[in-house]
Amino acid sequence: MKFSIKALYHWYRNSLRNPKYRGWMIAGTLAYLLSPLDISPEFFPIVGQIDDLAVLTLFISELFQVFIEEYRQRQATTRAETAGPEGQTTVDVDAVPLQD
């Protein structure tokens, strides 16, 4: 089995996008960020913060992608529910009679 950063990234991304594991991945990421046990501890001035910053950046970007995809899916289902028989969108209009 070959270990690489790319494989680790894809595993993290796929696990975060899976609704079954999403809560566990969020909890694990937050625990890692708040934990004093890291790949490189914080008592090293700059190197200690680099791994936390990288994990935080990856976490936020992937979480926003998940939220954006879910928002787009909701918009698509809302549009599909309001579509008419030939895919036309129906619009509710309150008619007001005109006085001559």
N, C-alpha and C positions, 0 to 999 in steps of 0.2 A: 504494500500500500504506500502510495506516494503522498507526502504531505506538502502542501503549498499554500501560500497566502490566498491565491485565487480560489482554490478548493474550499478553504475556510470561509472566504467571502460568500461564495455561492451557497454553502450550507447555511450560513447565518441568514442570508437574504431569503432563501426558500423557506426556512423555518419561521421567519418573521411574517412571511406572506401567507402561511398556512394558518387558518383560523383556529385549528386545534391546538397549535403550539404557540400562538402569538402571545398569549398572556404569560406563559412561562418564559418566553424569550425577553419580553419587556421586563419582567421581574428579575431575571438573571442579569440583564444588562445594567439595570439600575443597581443591583447588588454589587456587581463588579465595579461600577463607577464610585460607589460609596464605600467600598471595602478598602482597608489599608493594604490588603494583599493584592498585588498587581504583578504584571509581567516585569515591569521596571518600577520599583517603589518610588514614592514621591520625595524621599529624602535626597535623591539625585536631582539637582536643581532644574534642568530643562528636560532631560531624558525621561524623568518620572512623570511629567505632564503630557508628553507626546503620545504615549499609548492611550491615556484617558481621552485626550482630545481626538485621536483617531477613532476610537470606539464611539465617542459621543457624536462625532460628525456622521459616521456610518449609520448609527442608530436613528438620528433625527432625519437624515435624508431618506432612509428606507421607510420610516414611519410615515413621513409626508407622502411618499409614493403610494403607500397602502391607502391612506386617507383619500388621496386624489382619485385612485382607481375606484374605490367604493363610491365616492361622490359621482363619478361619471356613470357607474352602473345604475345608481339610483335615478339619475337624470334620464338615462336611456329607458328604464322601466316606466318612469313617469310619462315619458313621451309616447311609449308604446301603449300605455293604458288610455291616453287621451286621443289616440289616433282613430280615425273613422274607418269605414269599410275598405276604402282604397288606399289606406295609409295617410289620408288627409287629416290634418289636425282640426278638431272641432273647437269652436270658440263660443263661449256663452256671451250673449249680448242682451242687455236690458233694452227692450224697444220702448220708445216713447212716441205717442201719436203727435203729429204736427197739427196745429190749428191754422186753418186758412182764413 
